[in-house]
Amino acid sequence: MKLKHIINIGLSSLLLCSAVSAEDNDKPGKKAKRSFETVDTDQDGKVSLAEYITGAKDEEKAKKRFGKKDKDSDGFLTKEEYAKKRKGKKGPKKRKKDDA
């Protein structure tokens, strides 16, 4: 009886965790938008170059990334520009049939 009770609790916990995880995956760009809110320190709804490079490991690379993301060249990143993935960033490389 105890074992059955423990198994039921474990399965219930697993189902609850799966539901919460699936809910988070339904919101595209959630991580990027949350990061945007953190980076936008003055909370004006856009990220300046100064805000973007603050805390960057490599300031020069951060400046280049900012320039590529700033599609309208206004010196600020909107949430959409900030969340947009860089071109060239693809998933894992597909193996050629010859390599199998």
N, C-alpha and C positions, 0 to 999 in steps of 0.2 A: 504494500500500500504506500509506504514512504517513497519507494523508488518511482512509482507511478506519479506521485505528486511532484517529485523533483523533476521528472521528465516533462510534465505538463508546464511547469514554471519555466523551464529552459526553452521549450518550444514557443511559449508565449512571448518570452523576451526576444527570441530570435525573430519572430514575426513582427514585433513592434519595431525592432531596429531596422528591418528590411523596409518597412513602410516609411519610416523617417528618412532613410537613405534614398528611396525612390522619389519622395517628395522633393528633396534637394536637387535631384537630377532633372526635374521637370522645369527648372528655372535656368535657361541658358545664360551664360555670362555672369552668373551670380557671384562667383569668386572675383571676377574682374571688377564688377560694380562695387563690391564690398571694399576691395582694395582702392578703388577710385575714391570712395568716401574717406578712406584713411589718408591717402596722398593729398587730397584737396583740403589742405590744412586751414585755409581761410573760408572754406565752405561757400565759395561763390559759384559752384556748379561747373567749374572748369579747372584744369590743372595747368599751371604755368611751368616753364622750364625749370625755374628755381625749385618749385615743389617737386617736380619729377626727379631731379637729380639728387635731392636731399636723401642721404642714406645709401646712395648707389655705391656698389663696390668699385666700379670703374666709371668715373665721371664722363670720360670721353665717349665710351660706348653708350652710356645713357643719353648723352646729347645727340648722338647719331640716331638712336632708336626713337627719340622724341621727334626729331626732324622727319623721319619716315612715317611716323604715326600721324603727325600734324598735316593732314591732307589738304586743308584749306590755307595753310601757312599763315595763320593768324597769331601764332605764338602761344596758343593754348590748345589743350586737348579736351574735347567733349567726352562724355561718358562713352559714346559710340566709338570715337577714335581710340580712346584708351582701351576699350574692351576688344577691339578688332585684332585678330591674330595677324601676325606678320606673314607676308607672302614668302613662300619658300620653306615655311615651317610645316612639314608634312608628317604624317604618321610614319610608322616603321616601314622601311623599304621592303618592297615586294621581292620575293626571290624569283629569279628567272627559272624557267622550266629546266634549263641545262644544269642549274646548281643543285637540284633535288637529289 
